[in-house]
Amino acid sequence: MKKQGFNPYLPSWEYIPDGEPHVFDGRVFVFGSHDRFGGHTYCPNDYVGWSAPIDDLSDWRYEGVLYARTDDPANKDGDMLLFAPDVTRGADGRYYLYYVLDQLPVISVAVCDTPAGRYQFYGYVHHPDGTRLGEKAGDAPQFDPGVLFEDNAVYLYTGFCPPEDASRRGSMVTVLEPDMLTVRSEPVIVVPSAPYAAGTSFAEFPFFEASSIRKVGDSYYFIYSPITNHELCYARSSSPLGPFTYGGVIVSNADVHIDTYKPAEQPMFYGGNNHGCLERINGQWYIFYHRHTNGTNFSRQGCLEPVIILPDGSIPQVEMTSCGGNGGPLAGCKEYPAHIACNLFCSHPAVTTGRPGDWMDCRFLRITQDAPDGDEGFAHIANLRDGATAGFKYFDCQGVRRISLKTRGNEGVYQVRTRWDGAVIGEIPVGYSNEWKTFQADVSVPDGVQTLYFTYRGAGISSLAFFTLECL
């Protein structure tokens, strides 16, 4: 029997945000930046690879280091960070990795014979005269590349546009020659930044960052993060050069705008910046995105959800779930790790993750771990104070009559609901413990596909590591 697929889809100790998924030869490979647990900044680790067979998104395999920070000749001392990359296959069948270093305005490129690495430095994207793109007079700084190889040309999408900066006009596309490096045609703006969005379809959601591109049928879908930051939006065009028309929000990592189970603008997870893209995997389209953990912006983890592309080309916004790539709800009678929570909130909902020190506030309960970065331990939810709630969706519950919790911390009680604002269907008292300890109580969960919410009530602080749904 196959394992079940969860969100985040990689192990709880792995932190790969900015995910660009690509299917190559029967496997889906995710290329992203690499955060550090407990890190002080974005993307301090080397690029590493993960892949899965297209028919089993629970079976992820570690591919090792794809590319190290020091592999770029401009970064031999490793002081600069590897920001979000993308990969495309060129006309020669080789795989080209496009990336930026955080202190340079240019696009670097590495190449490998296989998607799994290890990649070798290839060169910098440059104008025909040899000047690097981003350093010529009039060039905009390059940032977070998204790439598409088609008709013997590379379409390179880049841009970073703070909302108050009128010198940044939006995301731009630059066409490169089949050598994968040389500029064929100068950059053109495809989605405007905030100072230039008035009167366009992008007025409410102008471009901020995270350029990405996919072809769906005869249309080109540009995926990006707007200035509101926690969403991934899409725009459509019949040409990779545009013009693009705004389509909508695909996912929010705070679940904002979703009104199927709560008020539309009520946040249900502590969000932050977002970056990802669409990919068709074994006949199903998915959106890859990331969530924030540890109460900061700097320990992000990849998640995915199936999406529907309607006959008119539109994509309805999807909920954050715990079962993203599972192909359906999770089994109702099993043990589950608490880090797969897709909703985290308390009596003071917040749309963004905390600042340093905010973890002492109930509003910023967080997913975290005891082990240092890279150690293969387990994660847990920390800082549950009175009224703090962790939500999980979805489960196919048939005959669930008891629930066990593995907790640590102060005594109290966990209330169980099947709606975030629903009636309490059971309570699980927990005692004081300095180590992880299991507590259980009889709780009858209604049969059918259910969401489960656990709300801590008590005078102290509790942590939750695992819960078990038992069928009696």
ChimeraX attribute file (.defattr): number of C-alpha atoms within 10 A of each C-alpha:
attribute: neighborCount
match mode: 1-to-1
recipient: residues
	/A:1	3
	/A:2	8
	/A:3	10
	/A:4	18
	/A:5	22
	/A:6	24
	/A:7	26
	/A:8	27
	/A:9	24
	/A:10	22
	/A:11	16
	/A:12	20
	/A:13	20
	/A:14	21
	/A:15	27
	/A:16	29
	/A:17	30
	/A:18	30
	/A:19	28
	/A:20	25
	/A:21	24
	/A:22	22
	/A:23	18
	/A:24	15
	/A:25	9
	/A:26	12
	/A:27	19
	/A:28	24
	/A:29	24
	/A:30	25
	/A:31	27
	/A:32	28
	/A:33	27
	/A:34	28
	/A:35	28
	/A:36	22
	/A:37	22
	/A:38	16
	/A:39	16
	/A:40	14
	/A:41	13
	/A:42	20
	/A:43	26
	/A:44	20
	/A:45	19
	/A:46	21
	/A:47	22
	/A:48	21
	/A:49	23
	/A:50	20
	/A:51	23
	/A:52	18
	/A:53	19
	/A:54	20
	/A:55	13
	/A:56	19
	/A:57	24
	/A:58	20
	/A:59	16
	/A:60	18
	/A:61	13
	/A:62	12
	/A:63	15
	/A:64	13
	/A:65	16
	/A:66	20
	/A:67	21
	/A:68	19
	/A:69	21
	/A:70	16
	/A:71	16
	/A:72	21
	/A:73	11
	/A:74	14
	/A:75	16
	/A:76	12
	/A:77	11
	/A:78	16
	/A:79	14
	/A:80	19
	/A:81	23
	/A:82	29
	/A:83	24
	/A:84	30
	/A:85	25
	/A:86	25
	/A:87	26
	/A:88	22
	/A:89	23
	/A:90	19
	/A:91	15
	/A:92	9
	/A:93	11
	/A:94	13
	/A:95	20
	/A:96	24
	/A:97	25
	/A:98	26
	/A:99	25
	/A:100	22
	/A:101	23
	/A:102	17
	/A:103	11
	/A:104	16
	/A:105	17
	/A:106	21
	/A:107	25
	/A:108	24
	/A:109	22
	/A:110	22
	/A:111	23
	/A:112	19
	/A:113	15
	/A:114	14
	/A:115	28
	/A:116	20
	/A:117	19
	/A:118	18
	/A:119	21
	/A:120	18
	/A:121	16
	/A:122	17
	/A:123	18
	/A:124	21
	/A:125	23
	/A:126	22
	/A:127	19
	/A:128	14
	/A:129	8
	/A:130	12
	/A:131	14
	/A:132	21
	/A:133	26
	/A:134	19
	/A:135	16
	/A:136	13
	/A:137	8
	/A:138	7
	/A:139	14
	/A:140	22
	/A:141	18
	/A:142	22
	/A:143	27
	/A:144	26
	/A:145	28
	/A:146	28
	/A:147	26
	/A:148	21
	/A:149	18
	/A:150	15
	/A:151	8
	/A:152	13
	/A:153	18
	/A:154	25
	/A:155	26
	/A:156	26
	/A:157	28
	/A:158	25
	/A:159	25
	/A:160	23
	/A:161	24
	/A:162	18
	/A:163	19
	/A:164	10
	/A:165	12
	/A:166	13
	/A:167	11
	/A:168	20
	/A:169	24
	/A:170	28
	/A:171	29
	/A:172	23
	/A:173	26
	/A:174	20
	/A:175	24
	/A:176	22
	/A:177	15
	/A:178	18
	/A:179	14
	/A:180	26
	/A:181	23
	/A:182	23
	/A:183	25
	/A:184	17
	/A:185	14
	/A:186	13
	/A:187	20
	/A:188	16
	/A:189	19
	/A:190	22
	/A:191	30
	/A:192	23
	/A:193	31
	/A:194	25
	/A:195	18
	/A:196	18
	/A:197	18
	/A:198	13
	/A:199	8
	/A:200	13
	/A:201	16
	/A:202	22
	/A:203	16
	/A:204	15
	/A:205	25
	/A:206	28
	/A:207	32
	/A:208	25
	/A:209	27
	/A:210	28
	/A:211	28
	/A:212	26
	/A:213	26
	/A:214	19
	/A:215	18
	/A:216	15
	/A:217	9
	/A:218	9
	/A:219	14
	/A:220	20
	/A:221	27
	/A:222	29
	/A:223	28
	/A:224	29
	/A:225	26
	/A:226	27
	/A:227	19
	/A:228	17
	/A:229	21
	/A:230	25
	/A:231	28
	/A:232	28
	/A:233	25
	/A:234	27
	/A:235	23
	/A:236	24
	/A:237	18
	/A:238	15
	/A:239	13
	/A:240	23
	/A:241	18
	/A:242	17
	/A:243	13
	/A:244	21
	/A:245	18
	/A:246	20
	/A:247	19
	/A:248	19
	/A:249	22
	/A:250	23
	/A:251	29
	/A:252	30
	/A:253	29
	/A:254	28
	/A:255	27
	/A:256	24
	/A:257	19
	/A:258	20
	/A:259	12
	/A:260	8
	/A:261	10
	/A:262	16
	/A:263	11
	/A:264	12
	/A:265	13
	/A:266	16
	/A:267	24
	/A:268	25
	/A:269	30
	/A:270	28
	/A:271	28
	/A:272	23
	/A:273	27
	/A:274	27
	/A:275	29
	/A:276	29
	/A:277	28
	/A:278	28
	/A:279	23
	/A:280	18
	/A:281	20
	/A:282	14
	/A:283	9
	/A:284	13
	/A:285	16
	/A:286	20
	/A:287	24
	/A:288	26
	/A:289	30
	/A:290	26
	/A:291	30
	/A:292	27
	/A:293	25
	/A:294	23
	/A:295	25
	/A:296	26
	/A:297	22
	/A:298	23
	/A:299	27
	/A:300	29
	/A:301	25
	/A:302	24
	/A:303	28
	/A:304	27
	/A:305	23
	/A:306	21
	/A:307	20
	/A:308	16
	/A:309	13
	/A:310	9
	/A:311	7
	/A:312	6
	/A:313	14
	/A:314	15
	/A:315	18
	/A:316	15
	/A:317	20
	/A:318	18
	/A:319	24
	/A:320	27
	/A:321	24
	/A:322	29
	/A:323	27
	/A:324	28
	/A:325	22
	/A:326	20
	/A:327	14
	/A:328	15
	/A:329	21
	/A:330	22
	/A:331	16
	/A:332	22
	/A:333	20
	/A:334	13
	/A:335	15
	/A:336	18
	/A:337	18
	/A:338	23
	/A:339	25
	/A:340	25
	/A:341	26
	/A:342	27
	/A:343	22
	/A:344	28
	/A:345	25
	/A:346	21
	/A:347	11
	/A:348	11
	/A:349	17
	/A:350	19
	/A:351	20
	/A:352	21
	/A:353	25
	/A:354	24
	/A:355	11
	/A:356	11
	/A:357	10
	/A:358	14
	/A:359	18
	/A:360	13
	/A:361	12
	/A:362	20
	/A:363	23
	/A:364	30
	/A:365	30
	/A:366	27
	/A:367	24
	/A:368	23
	/A:369	22
	/A:370	10
	/A:371	13
	/A:372	12
	/A:373	17
	/A:374	11
	/A:375	12
	/A:376	12
	/A:377	13
	/A:378	17
	/A:379	21
	/A:380	23
	/A:381	25
	/A:382	23
	/A:383	22
	/A:384	29
	/A:385	25
	/A:386	20
	/A:387	18
	/A:388	25
	/A:389	24
	/A:390	26
	/A:391	26
	/A:392	23
	/A:393	23
	/A:394	21
	/A:395	21
	/A:396	19
	/A:397	23
	/A:398	16
	/A:399	17
	/A:400	21
	/A:401	17
	/A:402	19
	/A:403	24
	/A:404	18
	/A:405	25
	/A:406	20
	/A:407	26
	/A:408	22
	/A:409	21
	/A:410	19
	/A:411	19
	/A:412	20
	/A:413	18
	/A:414	24
	/A:415	19
	/A:416	25
	/A:417	21
	/A:418	20
	/A:419	15
	/A:420	21
	/A:421	10
	/A:422	10
	/A:423	11
	/A:424	16
	/A:425	13
	/A:426	17
	/A:427	20
	/A:428	20
	/A:429	15
	/A:430	24
	/A:431	15
	/A:432	15
	/A:433	14
	/A:434	9
	/A:435	10
	/A:436	15
	/A:437	16
	/A:438	17
	/A:439	15
	/A:440	17
	/A:441	15
	/A:442	15
	/A:443	18
	/A:444	19
	/A:445	24
	/A:446	15
	/A:447	13
	/A:448	13
	/A:449	17
	/A:450	20
	/A:451	20
	/A:452	17
	/A:453	24
	/A:454	26
	/A:455	24
	/A:456	29
	/A:457	21
	/A:458	18
	/A:459	11
	/A:460	15
	/A:461	20
	/A:462	28
	/A:463	23
	/A:464	25
	/A:465	23
	/A:466	21
	/A:467	20
	/A:468	19
	/A:469	23
	/A:470	21
	/A:471	16
	/A:472	10
